[in-house]
Amino acid sequence: MLMHDSIYYWEGWGGKLKLANGKCRLRVFNRAKSGEPVTILRPFVVVVSDVEDSKMSIRSCAGHIATKVTSEFKINPSRMMWVEYYPAVHYGRRNEYKIAEQYILVDFTWKEGKAIHPRWRPLHPPLLDTVINLMELTD
């Protein structure tokens, strides 16, 4: 079940200088409310993706964004799967080259409610299939 789908703004840590503030597309799904008969260890799936006019990328602020999202949406980090989504990109003079879309799973170490030490790894089936199915709900 889709809980949230919009542009998410985060404050940086620079005070008046507004260092590292930005925005991204944020989608929060709660699979426990989908009616699936299987017990789900990590029912919350959070999918973030860059937006063109943000000052910062989601990758560069992953821990900061994850910390804020889990706090604001009251998500237990141990019950959450954090995914960065990068759509396919075409480039070259005639758009003859392509970088395929990517779903990247990010694991964090959580200390005192803060996400630190992000570790990125590709998302593979069957979890990849689950996330793609969830994303189709937002198209």
C-alpha positions in Angstrom: 0.0 0.0 0.0 1.3 3.4 -1.0 1.6 5.7 2.1 3.4 8.7 0.5 4.4 9.9 -3.0 5.6 13.4 -3.4 8.6 15.7 -3.6 10.4 15.6 -0.2 12.5 18.5 1.0 15.2 18.1 3.6 17.1 20.7 5.5 20.8 20.5 5.5 23.1 21.1 8.5 24.4 24.5 7.6 22.0 26.7 9.5 21.6 30.0 7.6 23.9 28.8 4.9 21.6 26.0 4.1 24.4 23.6 3.3 23.4 20.2 1.9 19.7 21.0 1.7 17.8 19.5 -1.2 14.8 17.6 -2.5 14.0 14.2 -4.0 11.0 12.2 -5.0 10.0 10.1 -2.0 7.7 7.0 -2.1 6.9 5.1 1.0 5.1 1.8 0.8 3.8 -0.3 3.7 3.6 -3.9 2.4 2.0 -5.1 5.7 -1.2 -3.3 4.7 -1.3 -4.9 1.3 -3.2 -8.0 2.4 -0.3 -10.4 1.6 -0.7 -13.6 3.7 3.1 -13.8 4.4 4.8 -12.3 7.4 7.1 -9.6 6.1 10.3 -8.8 8.1 10.7 -5.4 6.4 7.3 -4.2 5.5 8.3 -0.6 4.8 9.9 0.0 1.4 11.2 3.5 0.9 12.2 4.5 -2.7 14.0 7.8 -3.2 15.1 9.3 -6.5 16.8 12.4 -7.6 14.9 15.4 -9.1 16.6 17.6 -11.6 16.5 20.9 -9.7 17.9 19.7 -6.4 21.1 21.1 -5.1 22.2 17.8 -3.7 22.0 14.2 -4.8 20.3 11.5 -2.8 23.5 9.4 -2.8 25.5 12.2 -1.2 23.0 12.7 1.5 21.6 9.2 1.9 22.1 8.9 5.7 20.8 12.3 6.4 17.6 11.7 4.3 17.1 8.3 5.8 17.4 9.7 9.3 14.8 12.4 8.6 12.4 10.1 6.8 12.4 7.4 9.5 11.8 10.1 12.1 9.1 12.0 10.3 7.2 8.9 9.1 7.8 7.0 12.4 9.4 4.0 10.7 11.4 1.6 12.6 14.7 1.4 10.6 15.0 -2.4 11.2 11.6 -2.8 9.5 12.6 -0.8 6.4 14.2 -1.4 3.0 15.8 1.7 1.6 16.1 1.8 -2.2 17.6 4.5 -4.5 16.0 4.5 -7.9 17.8 5.8 -11.0 15.8 5.9 -14.2 17.4 4.9 -17.6 19.4 7.7 -19.2 20.1 8.2 -22.9 23.1 10.3 -24.0 25.3 11.0 -26.9 24.7 13.1 -30.0 21.8 11.0 -31.1 21.0 9.5 -27.8 22.6 6.3 -29.0 24.0 5.3 -25.6 22.0 4.2 -22.7 22.6 3.6 -19.0 19.9 1.2 -17.8 17.7 2.0 -14.9 19.0 1.0 -11.5 17.5 -0.1 -8.2 20.2 0.2 -5.5 19.6 -1.2 -2.0 21.2 0.9 0.7 22.0 -0.6 4.1 22.8 1.7 7.0 24.3 1.3 10.4 21.9 2.9 12.9 23.3 4.6 15.9 21.2 6.7 18.3 18.5 7.1 15.7 20.9 8.2 12.9 21.7 6.4 9.7 25.4 6.2 9.2 27.9 4.3 7.1 25.7 3.6 4.0 26.5 0.6 1.9 25.1 0.4 -1.6 24.5 -2.8 -3.5 22.4 -3.8 -6.5 18.9 -5.0 -5.8 18.3 -8.5 -7.2 15.2 -10.7 -7.7 13.0 -11.5 -6.0 13.2 -8.3 -4.0 13.8 -6.4 -7.2 10.6 -7.8 -8.6 8.7 -6.7 -5.5 10.0 -3.1 -5.7 9.3 -2.9 -9.4 5.7 -4.0 -8.8 5.3 -1.4 -6.0 6.7 1.3 -8.3 4.1 0.5 -11.0 1.5 1.7 -8.5 2.9 5.2 -8.8 3.1 5.5 -12.6 
